[in-house]
Amino acid sequence: MQEQEEEQKLKPACRIFFAELLKSDLFVREHGETFLVTPTCAKCNRLFGVGEVKEVEKRRNITRIKISDPTDTLNIYTDKVLELDKIMAFVGNLHVRVREKGKGFLILVEEAGAVEEGVRNNWIISTARRTLERIELLRAKEQEKAKQAKQAKQALEHYAIDEDKLDFWENLAINTVKGVWKDYSKTSEEMVLEVLIEAGRSSVERMKLVKELKRKGLAEDWIEEVIDELIGEGRCYEPEVGMLKVVEE
């Protein structure tokens, strides 16, 4: 039993906006497992999500949690005792459910916990990036390549994917990011400068700075971009390769 749980935790968890997940109803079997394939061709049987807790309802030993991201609201279920706050992150397993209208799914929580807003913003940005990457592969110039993959061919046919539908999912991802980008950018700059200012006259190792900010919920590639922008703006500099120092005003 323990070996099965450890094996499950090693499987990658998808990052999908809730609106796309709720529009997904294509199930495929591979290597004895069932996967849900979404309209932008993500293949999932585990999900990593972050959202705002809207409602909690307990029925006997099962708790239903209604959780929202900027695109939609979904229900997740757990038999665990959780410490919930306004924003939570969760990893859940997708279980197929047969209904009158066809197959659907339930999300059963594997792990969950309260997180800060920065983690939610990071999830939104990284989920949007992955969504746009999948859409790019399905664009007209990649259609023939995509059709060669069984999974992609099934998705293209099942969801009748065309340019208009790709535009819809692309715009959803872009508009979702716009809602957090301004605040996220400002917050990220402040967090980088705060660490450098605290160091005073001492330099801070770039790798150490990135590692510290990753623990606070910022994406590594975004941290690197923010650092480069601050250097370009003359607000910090590299006294030597791999070291950073704030510019004293």
BELMO-V213528 format. One record per pair of residues at least 6 apart in sequence whose C-alpha atoms are under 6 Angstrom apart, sorted by sequence separation. I is the first residue (numbers start at 1). J is the second residue. D is the distance in whole Angstrom. If there is no record, write none. Layout:
BEGIN
I/J/D ; I/J/D
END
This chain:
BEGIN
28/34/6 ; 37/43/5 ; 57/63/6 ; 67/73/6 ; 97/103/6 ; 146/152/6 ; 147/153/5 ; 230/236/6 ; 231/237/5 ; 238/244/5 ; 28/35/5 ; 36/43/6 ; 57/64/5 ; 67/74/6 ; 97/104/5 ; 237/244/6 ; 27/35/6 ; 36/44/5 ; 56/64/6 ; 66/74/6 ; 96/104/6 ; 97/105/5 ; 237/245/6 ; 27/36/5 ; 35/44/5 ; 56/65/5 ; 66/75/5 ; 96/105/4 ; 236/245/6 ; 26/36/6 ; 35/45/5 ; 55/65/6 ; 65/75/6 ; 95/105/5 ; 236/246/4 ; 26/37/5 ; 55/66/5 ; 65/76/5 ; 95/106/5 ; 236/247/5 ; 54/66/5 ; 64/76/6 ; 94/106/6 ; 235/247/5 ; 54/67/6 ; 64/77/5 ; 94/107/5 ; 24/38/5 ; 53/67/5 ; 63/77/6 ; 93/107/6 ; 52/67/5 ; 63/78/5 ; 92/107/6 ; 93/108/5 ; 51/67/6 ; 52/68/5 ; 62/78/6 ; 92/108/5 ; 51/68/5 ; 62/79/5 ; 92/109/4 ; 51/69/5 ; 61/79/6 ; 91/109/6 ; 92/110/5 ; 91/110/6 ; 91/111/5 ; 90/111/6 ; 90/112/4 ; 89/112/6 ; 89/113/6 ; 88/113/5 ; 88/114/4 ; 87/114/6 ; 88/115/5 ; 87/115/6 ; 85/114/5 ; 14/44/6 ; 78/108/6 ; 84/114/6 ; 76/107/5 ; 77/108/5 ; 78/109/5 ; 77/109/6 ; 13/46/5 ; 14/47/5 ; 15/48/5 ; 53/86/6 ; 13/47/5 ; 14/48/6 ; 52/86/6 ; 53/87/6 ; 13/48/5 ; 52/87/4 ; 51/87/6 ; 206/242/5 ; 51/88/6 ; 205/242/6 ; 206/243/5 ; 50/88/6 ; 205/243/5 ; 50/89/4 ; 204/243/5 ; 49/89/6 ; 203/243/6 ; 204/244/5 ; 49/90/6 ; 203/244/5 ; 48/90/6 ; 203/245/5 ; 48/91/5 ; 47/91/6 ; 47/92/5 ; 128/173/5 ; 46/92/6 ; 46/93/4 ; 45/93/6 ; 46/94/6 ; 45/94/5 ; 196/246/6 ; 19/71/5 ; 125/177/6 ; 19/72/5 ; 18/72/5 ; 50/120/6 ; 40/135/6 ; 122/218/6 ; 119/217/5 ; 118/217/6 ; 15/127/5
END
